[in-house]
Amino acid sequence: TGNSRLDAPILKQANGNELDLDTLGDEKLILQVWAASSTEFKVGDVIIMNLKGTTLEGEAIDTKVHETINNVPSVVEVLLSNAAARALAKTQGVFSYELERAG
């Protein structure tokens, strides 16, 4: 995508920067990307969502999920594993994504 910076993803179930795992229950994490600009996002592009962090025991967590963009503009929702969030309980996880051009 060149030198452009994409807006950060939003964790739908978070309250500010905190995620309550008791409230989350067994739900998957819902990360949202605002795919508004047709110059940055195209139908068929792929969002590669990433969750990284380190557990209290020192184990590295690095989870990736792919979601294809079907409409622009739209809010693209990407579902991530609940287990990854639970492994990072009482620590900090970092959400990010890459945009892979169609074709």
PDB file as gemmi writes it, atoms N, CA and C in Angstrom:
CRYST1    1.000    1.000    1.000  90.00  90.00  90.00 P 1                      
ATOM      1  N   THR A   1       0.814  -1.192   0.000  1.00  0.00           N  
ATOM      2  CA  THR A   1       0.000   0.000   0.000  1.00  0.00           C  
ATOM      3  C   THR A   1       0.857   1.254   0.000  1.00  0.00           C  
ATOM      4  N   GLY A   2       2.107   1.133  -0.345  1.00  0.00           N  
ATOM      5  CA  GLY A   2       2.980   2.310  -0.390  1.00  0.00           C  
ATOM      6  C   GLY A   2       3.286   2.818   0.998  1.00  0.00           C  
ATOM      7  N   ASN A   3       3.350   4.130   1.131  1.00  0.00           N  
ATOM      8  CA  ASN A   3       3.698   4.738   2.407  1.00  0.00           C  
ATOM      9  C   ASN A   3       2.476   5.160   3.214  1.00  0.00           C  
ATOM     10  N   SER A   4       1.277   4.846   2.739  1.00  0.00           N  
ATOM     11  CA  SER A   4       0.086   5.281   3.448  1.00  0.00           C  
ATOM     12  C   SER A   4      -0.058   4.519   4.762  1.00  0.00           C  
ATOM     13  N   ARG A   5      -0.599   5.199   5.750  1.00  0.00           N  
ATOM     14  CA  ARG A   5      -0.871   4.582   7.044  1.00  0.00           C  
ATOM     15  C   ARG A   5      -2.352   4.279   7.125  1.00  0.00           C  
ATOM     16  N   LEU A   6      -2.683   3.052   7.477  1.00  0.00           N  
ATOM     17  CA  LEU A   6      -4.077   2.657   7.621  1.00  0.00           C  
ATOM     18  C   LEU A   6      -4.530   2.941   9.049  1.00  0.00           C  
ATOM     19  N   ASP A   7      -5.822   3.267   9.215  1.00  0.00           N  
ATOM     20  CA  ASP A   7      -6.363   3.487  10.551  1.00  0.00           C  
ATOM     21  C   ASP A   7      -6.302   2.194  11.353  1.00  0.00           C  
ATOM     22  N   ALA A   8      -6.119   2.319  12.651  1.00  0.00           N  
ATOM     23  CA  ALA A   8      -6.035   1.154  13.534  1.00  0.00           C  
ATOM     24  C   ALA A   8      -7.363   0.401  13.556  1.00  0.00           C  
ATOM     25  N   PRO A   9      -7.309  -0.918  13.745  1.00  0.00           N  
ATOM     26  CA  PRO A   9      -8.549  -1.678  13.888  1.00  0.00           C  
ATOM     27  C   PRO A   9      -9.190  -1.365  15.240  1.00  0.00           C  
ATOM     28  N   ILE A  10     -10.495  -1.601  15.340  1.00  0.00           N  
ATOM     29  CA  ILE A  10     -11.235  -1.377  16.575  1.00  0.00           C  
ATOM     30  C   ILE A  10     -11.730  -2.720  17.089  1.00  0.00           C  
ATOM     31  N   LEU A  11     -11.477  -3.003  18.359  1.00  0.00           N  
ATOM     32  CA  LEU A  11     -12.006  -4.215  18.989  1.00  0.00           C  
ATOM     33  C   LEU A  11     -13.401  -3.892  19.502  1.00  0.00           C  
ATOM     34  N   LYS A  12     -14.397  -4.451  18.854  1.00  0.00           N  
ATOM     35  CA  LYS A  12     -15.799  -4.108  19.116  1.00  0.00           C  
ATOM     36  C   LYS A  12     -16.194  -4.327  20.575  1.00  0.00           C  
ATOM     37  N   GLN A  13     -15.720  -5.397  21.208  1.00  0.00           N  
ATOM     38  CA  GLN A  13     -16.139  -5.724  22.561  1.00  0.00           C  
ATOM     39  C   GLN A  13     -15.339  -5.010  23.648  1.00  0.00           C  
ATOM     40  N   ALA A  14     -14.351  -4.228  23.271  1.00  0.00           N  
ATOM     41  CA  ALA A  14     -13.510  -3.550  24.269  1.00  0.00           C  
ATOM     42  C   ALA A  14     -14.201  -2.311  24.804  1.00  0.00           C  
ATOM     43  N   ASN A  15     -13.843  -1.956  26.016  1.00  0.00           N  
ATOM     44  CA  ASN A  15     -14.272  -0.703  26.627  1.00  0.00           C  
ATOM     45  C   ASN A  15     -13.011   0.134  26.757  1.00  0.00           C  
ATOM     46  N   GLY A  16     -12.819   1.051  25.811  1.00  0.00           N  
ATOM     47  CA  GLY A  16     -11.546   1.778  25.765  1.00  0.00           C  
ATOM     48  C   GLY A  16     -10.455   0.815  25.347  1.00  0.00           C  
ATOM     49  N   ASN A  17      -9.453   0.665  26.195  1.00  0.00           N  
ATOM     50  CA  ASN A  17      -8.345  -0.256  25.905  1.00  0.00           C  
ATOM     51  C   ASN A  17      -8.425  -1.536  26.714  1.00  0.00           C  
ATOM     52  N   GLU A  18      -9.589  -1.815  27.318  1.00  0.00           N  
ATOM     53  CA  GLU A  18      -9.720  -3.005  28.159  1.00  0.00           C  
ATOM     54  C   GLU A  18     -10.784  -3.948  27.618  1.00  0.00           C  
ATOM     55  N   LEU A  19     -10.486  -5.240  27.718  1.00  0.00           N  
ATOM     56  CA  LEU A  19     -11.409  -6.284  27.286  1.00  0.00           C  
ATOM     57  C   LEU A  19     -11.753  -7.131  28.507  1.00  0.00           C  
ATOM     58  N   ASP A  20     -13.035  -7.180  28.858  1.00  0.00           N  
ATOM     59  CA  ASP A  20     -13.497  -7.967  29.999  1.00  0.00           C  
ATOM     60  C   ASP A  20     -13.773  -9.389  29.517  1.00  0.00           C  
ATOM     61  N   LEU A  21     -12.923 -10.330  29.907  1.00  0.00           N  
ATOM     62  CA  LEU A  21     -13.054 -11.708  29.440  1.00  0.00           C  
ATOM     63  C   LEU A  21     -14.279 -12.393  30.019  1.00  0.00           C  
ATOM     64  N   ASP A  22     -14.728 -11.978  31.205  1.00  0.00           N  
ATOM     65  CA  ASP A  22     -15.950 -12.553  31.775  1.00  0.00           C  
ATOM     66  C   ASP A  22     -17.152 -12.172  30.922  1.00  0.00           C  
ATOM     67  N   THR A  23     -17.215 -10.920  30.506  1.00  0.00           N  
ATOM     68  CA  THR A  23     -18.301 -10.453  29.646  1.00  0.00           C  
ATOM     69  C   THR A  23     -18.194 -11.096  28.261  1.00  0.00           C  
ATOM     70  N   LEU A  24     -16.987 -11.280  27.766  1.00  0.00           N  
ATOM     71  CA  LEU A  24     -16.767 -11.866  26.436  1.00  0.00           C  
ATOM     72  C   LEU A  24     -17.294 -13.293  26.373  1.00  0.00           C  
ATOM     73  N   GLY A  25     -17.128 -14.034  27.456  1.00  0.00           N  
ATOM     74  CA  GLY A  25     -17.575 -15.432  27.466  1.00  0.00           C  
ATOM     75  C   GLY A  25     -16.866 -16.238  26.398  1.00  0.00           C  
ATOM     76  N   ASP A  26     -17.638 -16.963  25.587  1.00  0.00           N  
ATOM     77  CA  ASP A  26     -17.069 -17.815  24.533  1.00  0.00           C  
ATOM     78  C   ASP A  26     -17.058 -17.147  23.165  1.00  0.00           C  
ATOM     79  N   GLU A  27     -17.467 -15.859  23.116  1.00  0.00           N  
ATOM     80  CA  GLU A  27     -17.506 -15.141  21.836  1.00  0.00           C  
ATOM     81  C   GLU A  27     -16.115 -14.998  21.227  1.00  0.00           C  
ATOM     82  N   LYS A  28     -16.072 -14.965  19.906  1.00  0.00           N  
ATOM     83  CA  LYS A  28     -14.825 -14.615  19.226  1.00  0.00           C  
ATOM     84  C   LYS A  28     -14.623 -13.110  19.327  1.00  0.00           C  
ATOM     85  N   LEU A  29     -13.393 -12.670  19.190  1.00  0.00           N  
ATOM     86  CA  LEU A  29     -13.097 -11.239  19.152  1.00  0.00           C  
ATOM     87  C   LEU A  29     -13.558 -10.698  17.806  1.00  0.00           C  
ATOM     88  N   ILE A  30     -14.217  -9.546  17.831  1.00  0.00           N  
ATOM     89  CA  ILE A  30     -14.674  -8.914  16.594  1.00  0.00           C  
ATOM     90  C   ILE A  30     -13.845  -7.651  16.388  1.00  0.00           C  
ATOM     91  N   LEU A  31     -12.957  -7.706  15.404  1.00  0.00           N  
ATOM     92  CA  LEU A  31     -12.153  -6.533  15.062  1.00  0.00           C  
ATOM     93  C   LEU A  31     -12.743  -5.891  13.826  1.00  0.00           C  
ATOM     94  N   GLN A  32     -12.846  -4.572  13.861  1.00  0.00           N  
ATOM     95  CA  GLN A  32     -13.461  -3.841  12.774  1.00  0.00           C  
ATOM     96  C   GLN A  32     -12.446  -2.930  12.088  1.00  0.00           C  
ATOM     97  N   VAL A  33     -12.541  -2.919  10.776  1.00  0.00           N  
ATOM     98  CA  VAL A  33     -11.707  -2.036   9.956  1.00  0.00           C  
ATOM     99  C   VAL A  33     -12.646  -1.193   9.108  1.00  0.00           C  
ATOM    100  N   TRP A  34     -12.469   0.116   9.171  1.00  0.00           N  
ATOM    101  CA  TRP A  34     -13.293   1.030   8.376  1.00  0.00           C  
ATOM    102  C   TRP A  34     -12.643   1.153   7.001  1.00  0.00           C  
ATOM    103  N   ALA A  35     -13.182   0.410   6.038  1.00  0.00           N  
ATOM    104  CA  ALA A  35     -12.670   0.419   4.661  1.00  0.00           C  
ATOM    105  C   ALA A  35     -13.449   1.451   3.875  1.00  0.00           C  
ATOM    106  N   ALA A  36     -13.086   2.721   4.054  1.00  0.00           N  
ATOM    107  CA  ALA A  36     -13.876   3.813   3.496  1.00  0.00           C  
ATOM    108  C   ALA A  36     -13.354   4.302   2.154  1.00  0.00           C  
ATOM    109  N   SER A  37     -12.070   4.428   2.041  1.00  0.00           N  
ATOM    110  CA  SER A  37     -11.483   5.062   0.869  1.00  0.00           C  
ATOM    111  C   SER A  37     -11.266   4.059  -0.259  1.00  0.00           C  
ATOM    112  N   SER A  38     -11.829   4.364  -1.423  1.00  0.00           N  
ATOM    113  CA  SER A  38     -11.626   3.475  -2.570  1.00  0.00           C  
ATOM    114  C   SER A  38     -10.215   3.586  -3.141  1.00  0.00           C  
ATOM    115  N   THR A  39      -9.437   4.562  -2.670  1.00  0.00           N  
ATOM    116  CA  THR A  39      -8.037   4.638  -3.098  1.00  0.00           C  
ATOM    117  C   THR A  39      -7.161   3.723  -2.240  1.00  0.00           C  
ATOM    118  N   GLU A  40      -7.576   3.466  -0.996  1.00  0.00           N  
ATOM    119  CA  GLU A  40      -6.797   2.577  -0.115  1.00  0.00           C  
ATOM    120  C   GLU A  40      -7.333   1.149  -0.122  1.00  0.00           C  
ATOM    121  N   PHE A  41      -8.649   0.982  -0.243  1.00  0.00           N  
ATOM    122  CA  PHE A  41      -9.276  -0.329  -0.176  1.00  0.00           C  
ATOM    123  C   PHE A  41     -10.016  -0.614  -1.463  1.00  0.00           C  
ATOM    124  N   LYS A  42      -9.890  -1.836  -1.941  1.00  0.00           N  
ATOM    125  CA  LYS A  42     -10.573  -2.268  -3.166  1.00  0.00           C  
ATOM    126  C   LYS A  42     -11.298  -3.588  -2.882  1.00  0.00           C  
ATOM    127  N   VAL A  43     -12.409  -3.811  -3.580  1.00  0.00           N  
ATOM    128  CA  VAL A  43     -13.094  -5.087  -3.484  1.00  0.00           C  
ATOM    129  C   VAL A  43     -12.119  -6.182  -3.920  1.00  0.00           C  
ATOM    130  N   GLY A  44     -12.027  -7.236  -3.125  1.00  0.00           N  
ATOM    131  CA  GLY A  44     -11.110  -8.335  -3.408  1.00  0.00           C  
ATOM    132  C   GLY A  44      -9.805  -8.254  -2.638  1.00  0.00           C  
ATOM    133  N   ASP A  45      -9.468  -7.068  -2.094  1.00  0.00           N  
ATOM    134  CA  ASP A  45      -8.284  -6.960  -1.234  1.00  0.00           C  
ATOM    135  C   ASP A  45      -8.496  -7.823   0.008  1.00  0.00           C  
ATOM    136  N   VAL A  46      -7.413  -8.201   0.651  1.00  0.00           N  
ATOM    137  CA  VAL A  46      -7.490  -9.057   1.836  1.00  0.00           C  
ATOM    138  C   VAL A  46      -6.905  -8.322   3.036  1.00  0.00           C  
ATOM    139  N   ILE A  47      -7.672  -8.305   4.121  1.00  0.00           N  
ATOM    140  CA  ILE A  47      -7.181  -7.776   5.387  1.00  0.00           C  
ATOM    141  C   ILE A  47      -6.585  -8.948   6.157  1.00  0.00           C  
ATOM    142  N   ILE A  48      -5.329  -8.799   6.584  1.00  0.00           N  
ATOM    143  CA  ILE A  48      -4.663  -9.815   7.395  1.00  0.00           C  
ATOM    144  C   ILE A  48      -4.559  -9.247   8.800  1.00  0.00           C  
ATOM    145  N   MET A  49      -5.456  -9.703   9.686  1.00  0.00           N  
ATOM    146  CA  MET A  49      -5.520  -9.206  11.056  1.00  0.00           C  
ATOM    147  C   MET A  49      -4.548  -9.994  11.925  1.00  0.00           C  
ATOM    148  N   ASN A  50      -3.900  -9.291  12.846  1.00  0.00           N  
ATOM    149  CA  ASN A  50      -2.882  -9.917  13.681  1.00  0.00           C  
ATOM    150  C   ASN A  50      -3.088  -9.533  15.149  1.00  0.00           C  
ATOM    151  N   LEU A  51      -2.928 -10.500  16.031  1.00  0.00           N  
ATOM    152  CA  LEU A  51      -2.899 -10.278  17.474  1.00  0.00           C  
ATOM    153  C   LEU A  51      -1.578 -10.828  17.982  1.00  0.00           C  
ATOM    154  N   LYS A  52      -0.797  -9.954  18.618  1.00  0.00           N  
ATOM    155  CA  LYS A  52       0.497 -10.357  19.181  1.00  0.00           C  
ATOM    156  C   LYS A  52       0.551  -9.993  20.649  1.00  0.00           C  
ATOM    157  N   GLY A  53       1.262 -10.797  21.398  1.00  0.00           N  
ATOM    158  CA  GLY A  53       1.478 -10.502  22.807  1.00  0.00           C  
ATOM    159  C   GLY A  53       2.280 -11.615  23.444  1.00  0.00           C  
ATOM    160  N   THR A  54       2.524 -11.460  24.728  1.00  0.00           N  
ATOM    161  CA  THR A  54       3.268 -12.456  25.500  1.00  0.00           C  
ATOM    162  C   THR A  54       2.464 -12.792  26.746  1.00  0.00           C  
ATOM    163  N   THR A  55       2.263 -14.076  27.000  1.00  0.00           N  
ATOM    164  CA  THR A  55       1.508 -14.515  28.164  1.00  0.00           C  
ATOM    165  C   THR A  55       2.297 -14.237  29.443  1.00  0.00           C  
ATOM    166  N   LEU A  56       1.633 -14.382  30.583  1.00  0.00           N  
ATOM    167  CA  LEU A  56       2.319 -14.210  31.871  1.00  0.00           C  
ATOM    168  C   LEU A  56       3.462 -15.208  32.032  1.00  0.00           C  
ATOM    169  N   GLU A  57       3.346 -16.359  31.361  1.00  0.00           N  
ATOM    170  CA  GLU A  57       4.390 -17.396  31.426  1.00  0.00           C  
ATOM    171  C   GLU A  57       5.519 -17.161  30.426  1.00  0.00           C  
ATOM    172  N   GLY A  58       5.413 -16.108  29.620  1.00  0.00           N  
ATOM    173  CA  GLY A  58       6.467 -15.775  28.666  1.00  0.00           C  
ATOM    174  C   GLY A  58       6.303 -16.396  27.291  1.00  0.00           C  
ATOM    175  N   GLU A  59       5.165 -17.041  27.027  1.00  0.00           N  
ATOM    176  CA  GLU A  59       4.918 -17.648  25.716  1.00  0.00           C  
ATOM    177  C   GLU A  59       4.447 -16.585  24.725  1.00  0.00           C  
ATOM    178  N   ALA A  60       5.039 -16.579  23.543  1.00  0.00           N  
ATOM    179  CA  ALA A  60       4.657 -15.619  22.499  1.00  0.00           C  
ATOM    180  C   ALA A  60       3.366 -16.073  21.823  1.00  0.00           C  
ATOM    181  N   ILE A  61       2.439 -15.136  21.655  1.00  0.00           N  
ATOM    182  CA  ILE A  61       1.189 -15.376  20.928  1.00  0.00           C  
ATOM    183  C   ILE A  61       1.240 -14.531  19.657  1.00  0.00           C  
ATOM    184  N   ASP A  62       0.993 -15.157  18.523  1.00  0.00           N  
ATOM    185  CA  ASP A  62       0.980 -14.456  17.245  1.00  0.00           C  
ATOM    186  C   ASP A  62      -0.084 -15.121  16.372  1.00  0.00           C  
ATOM    187  N   THR A  63      -1.265 -14.510  16.317  1.00  0.00           N  
ATOM    188  CA  THR A  63      -2.404 -15.072  15.606  1.00  0.00           C  
ATOM    189  C   THR A  63      -2.732 -14.204  14.401  1.00  0.00           C  
ATOM    190  N   LYS A  64      -2.947 -14.838  13.244  1.00  0.00           N  
ATOM    191  CA  LYS A  64      -3.317 -14.111  12.027  1.00  0.00           C  
ATOM    192  C   LYS A  64      -4.582 -14.719  11.431  1.00  0.00           C  
ATOM    193  N   VAL A  65      -5.466 -13.839  10.936  1.00  0.00           N  
ATOM    194  CA  VAL A  65      -6.693 -14.256  10.266  1.00  0.00           C  
ATOM    195  C   VAL A  65      -6.873 -13.376   9.033  1.00  0.00           C  
ATOM    196  N   HIS A  66      -7.332 -13.984   7.937  1.00  0.00           N  
ATOM    197  CA  HIS A  66      -7.538 -13.262   6.672  1.00  0.00           C  
ATOM    198  C   HIS A  66      -9.028 -13.050   6.420  1.00  0.00           C  
ATOM    199  N   GLU A  67      -9.374 -11.872   5.908  1.00  0.00           N  
ATOM    200  CA  GLU A  67     -10.757 -11.571   5.544  1.00  0.00           C  
ATOM    201  C   GLU A  67     -10.749 -10.761   4.247  1.00  0.00           C  
ATOM    202  N   THR A  68     -11.514 -11.199   3.269  1.00  0.00           N  
ATOM    203  CA  THR A  68     -11.585 -10.523   1.973  1.00  0.00           C  
ATOM    204  C   THR A  68     -12.613  -9.393   2.026  1.00  0.00           C  
ATOM    205  N   ILE A  69     -12.267  -8.264   1.433  1.00  0.00           N  
ATOM    206  CA  ILE A  69     -13.171  -7.118   1.368  1.00  0.00           C  
ATOM    207  C   ILE A  69     -14.163  -7.340   0.236  1.00  0.00           C  
ATOM    208  N   ASN A  70     -15.461  -7.279   0.570  1.00  0.00           N  
ATOM    209  CA  ASN A  70     -16.520  -7.521  -0.419  1.00  0.00           C  
ATOM    210  C   ASN A  70     -17.223  -6.260  -0.873  1.00  0.00           C  
ATOM    211  N   ASN A  71     -17.005  -5.146  -0.146  1.00  0.00           N  
ATOM    212  CA  ASN A  71     -17.707  -3.912  -0.472  1.00  0.00           C  
ATOM    213  C   ASN A  71     -16.904  -2.724   0.056  1.00  0.00           C  
ATOM    214  N   VAL A  72     -16.847  -1.653  -0.715  1.00  0.00           N  
ATOM    215  CA  VAL A  72     -16.197  -0.408  -0.295  1.00  0.00           C  
ATOM    216  C   VAL A  72     -17.145   0.731  -0.620  1.00  0.00           C  
ATOM    217  N   PRO A  73     -17.493   1.583   0.305  1.00  0.00           N  
ATOM    218  CA  PRO A  73     -17.053   1.615   1.694  1.00  0.00           C  
ATOM    219  C   PRO A  73     -17.850   0.624   2.550  1.00  0.00           C  
ATOM    220  N   SER A  74     -17.224   0.154   3.607  1.00  0.00           N  
ATOM    221  CA  SER A  74     -17.894  -0.735   4.553  1.00  0.00           C  
ATOM    222  C   SER A  74     -17.048  -0.876   5.817  1.00  0.00           C  
ATOM    223  N   VAL A  75     -17.670  -1.413   6.838  1.00  0.00           N  
ATOM    224  CA  VAL A  75     -16.944  -1.812   8.040  1.00  0.00           C  
ATOM    225  C   VAL A  75     -16.712  -3.307   7.902  1.00  0.00           C  
ATOM    226  N   VAL A  76     -15.449  -3.689   7.766  1.00  0.00           N  
ATOM    227  CA  VAL A  76     -15.106  -5.098   7.610  1.00  0.00           C  
ATOM    228  C   VAL A  76     -14.859  -5.674   8.996  1.00  0.00           C  
ATOM    229  N   GLU A  77     -15.584  -6.741   9.323  1.00  0.00           N  
ATOM    230  CA  GLU A  77     -15.396  -7.392  10.615  1.00  0.00           C  
ATOM    231  C   GLU A  77     -14.573  -8.660  10.430  1.00  0.00           C  
ATOM    232  N   VAL A  78     -13.544  -8.782  11.272  1.00  0.00           N  
ATOM    233  CA  VAL A  78     -12.656  -9.938  11.245  1.00  0.00           C  
ATOM    234  C   VAL A  78     -12.771 -10.622  12.602  1.00  0.00           C  
ATOM    235  N   LEU A  79     -13.059 -11.920  12.605  1.00  0.00           N  
ATOM    236  CA  LEU A  79     -13.214 -12.666  13.851  1.00  0.00           C  
ATOM    237  C   LEU A  79     -11.904 -13.355  14.219  1.00  0.00           C  
ATOM    238  N   LEU A  80     -11.490 -13.150  15.479  1.00  0.00           N  
ATOM    239  CA  LEU A  80     -10.264 -13.777  15.983  1.00  0.00           C  
ATOM    240  C   LEU A  80     -10.601 -14.711  17.134  1.00  0.00           C  
ATOM    241  N   SER A  81      -9.740 -15.660  17.358  1.00  0.00           N  
ATOM    242  CA  SER A  81      -9.902 -16.673  18.388  1.00  0.00           C  
ATOM    243  C   SER A  81     -10.037 -16.086  19.791  1.00  0.00           C  
ATOM    244  N   ASN A  82     -11.003 -16.593  20.521  1.00  0.00           N  
ATOM    245  CA  ASN A  82     -11.189 -16.246  21.925  1.00  0.00           C  
ATOM    246  C   ASN A  82     -10.011 -16.786  22.744  1.00  0.00           C  
ATOM    247  N   ALA A  83      -9.495 -17.938  22.354  1.00  0.00           N  
ATOM    248  CA  ALA A  83      -8.388 -18.559  23.088  1.00  0.00           C  
ATOM    249  C   ALA A  83      -7.153 -17.666  23.095  1.00  0.00           C  
ATOM    250  N   ALA A  84      -6.896 -16.969  22.005  1.00  0.00           N  
ATOM    251  CA  ALA A  84      -5.739 -16.071  21.947  1.00  0.00           C  
ATOM    252  C   ALA A  84      -5.897 -14.943  22.953  1.00  0.00           C  
ATOM    253  N   ALA A  85      -7.101 -14.395  23.065  1.00  0.00           N  
ATOM    254  CA  ALA A  85      -7.358 -13.321  24.033  1.00  0.00           C  
ATOM    255  C   ALA A  85      -7.211 -13.844  25.456  1.00  0.00           C  
ATOM    256  N   ARG A  86      -7.733 -15.019  25.716  1.00  0.00           N  
ATOM    257  CA  ARG A  86      -7.647 -15.592  27.063  1.00  0.00           C  
ATOM    258  C   ARG A  86      -6.202 -15.894  27.457  1.00  0.00           C  
ATOM    259  N   ALA A  87      -5.392 -16.310  26.495  1.00  0.00           N  
ATOM    260  CA  ALA A  87      -3.979 -16.589  26.791  1.00  0.00           C  
ATOM    261  C   ALA A  87      -3.254 -15.318  27.213  1.00  0.00           C  
ATOM    262  N   LEU A  88      -3.750 -14.173  26.758  1.00  0.00           N  
ATOM    263  CA  LEU A  88      -3.096 -12.900  27.071  1.00  0.00           C  
ATOM    264  C   LEU A  88      -3.749 -12.175  28.254  1.00  0.00           C  
ATOM    265  N   ALA A  89      -4.590 -12.893  29.017  1.00  0.00           N  
ATOM    266  CA  ALA A  89      -5.249 -12.287  30.175  1.00  0.00           C  
ATOM    267  C   ALA A  89      -4.208 -11.703  31.128  1.00  0.00           C  
ATOM    268  N   LYS A  90      -4.507 -10.526  31.631  1.00  0.00           N  
ATOM    269  CA  LYS A  90      -3.657  -9.789  32.586  1.00  0.00           C  
ATOM    270  C   LYS A  90      -2.338  -9.330  31.967  1.00  0.00           C  
ATOM    271  N   THR A  91      -2.267  -9.342  30.634  1.00  0.00           N  
ATOM    272  CA  THR A  91      -1.107  -8.801  29.922  1.00  0.00           C  
ATOM    273  C   THR A  91      -1.641  -7.839  28.871  1.00  0.00           C  
ATOM    274  N   GLN A  92      -0.823  -7.539  27.896  1.00  0.00           N  
ATOM    275  CA  GLN A  92      -1.245  -6.627  26.838  1.00  0.00           C  
ATOM    276  C   GLN A  92      -1.113  -7.302  25.484  1.00  0.00           C  
ATOM    277  N   GLY A  93      -2.156  -7.179  24.674  1.00  0.00           N  
ATOM    278  CA  GLY A  93      -2.120  -7.670  23.299  1.00  0.00           C  
ATOM    279  C   GLY A  93      -2.125  -6.490  22.353  1.00  0.00           C  
ATOM    280  N   VAL A  94      -1.503  -6.661  21.206  1.00  0.00           N  
ATOM    281  CA  VAL A  94      -1.453  -5.599  20.206  1.00  0.00           C  
ATOM    282  C   VAL A  94      -2.146  -6.111  18.940  1.00  0.00           C  
ATOM    283  N   PHE A  95      -3.148  -5.352  18.490  1.00  0.00           N  
ATOM    284  CA  PHE A  95      -3.871  -5.685  17.269  1.00  0.00           C  
ATOM    285  C   PHE A  95      -3.349  -4.807  16.140  1.00  0.00           C  
ATOM    286  N   SER A  96      -3.139  -5.418  14.999  1.00  0.00           N  
ATOM    287  CA  SER A  96      -2.720  -4.672  13.813  1.00  0.00           C  
ATOM    288  C   SER A  96      -3.213  -5.439  12.593  1.00  0.00           C  
ATOM    289  N   TYR A  97      -3.109  -4.816  11.432  1.00  0.00           N  
ATOM    290  CA  TYR A  97      -3.457  -5.516  10.209  1.00  0.00           C  
ATOM    291  C   TYR A  97      -2.646  -5.007   9.042  1.00  0.00           C  
ATOM    292  N   GLU A  98      -2.581  -5.847   8.033  1.00  0.00           N  
ATOM    293  CA  GLU A  98      -1.945  -5.504   6.761  1.00  0.00           C  
ATOM    294  C   GLU A  98      -3.023  -5.595   5.690  1.00  0.00           C  
ATOM    295  N   LEU A  99      -2.831  -4.869   4.635  1.00  0.00           N  
ATOM    296  CA  LEU A  99      -3.742  -4.931   3.503  1.00  0.00           C  
ATOM    297  C   LEU A  99      -3.003  -5.531   2.322  1.00  0.00           C  
ATOM    298  N   GLU A 100      -3.513  -6.652   1.825  1.00  0.00           N  
ATOM    299  CA  GLU A 100      -2.912  -7.332   0.686  1.00  0.00           C  
ATOM    300  C   GLU A 100      -3.792  -7.085  -0.535  1.00  0.00           C  
ATOM    301  N   ARG A 101      -3.211  -6.535  -1.566  1.00  0.00           N  
ATOM    302  CA  ARG A 101      -3.960  -6.204  -2.778  1.00  0.00           C  
ATOM    303  C   ARG A 101      -4.458  -7.467  -3.476  1.00  0.00           C  
ATOM    304  N   ALA A 102      -5.652  -7.376  -4.050  1.00  0.00           N  
ATOM    305  CA  ALA A 102      -6.204  -8.476  -4.827  1.00  0.00           C  
ATOM    306  C   ALA A 102      -5.297  -8.749  -6.017  1.00  0.00           C  
ATOM    307  N   GLY A 103      -5.089 -10.028  -6.300  1.00  0.00           N  
ATOM    308  CA  GLY A 103      -4.278 -10.376  -7.454  1.00  0.00           C  
ATOM    309  C   GLY A 103      -2.813 -10.247  -7.176  1.00  0.00           C  
TER     310      GLY A 103                                                      
END                                                                             
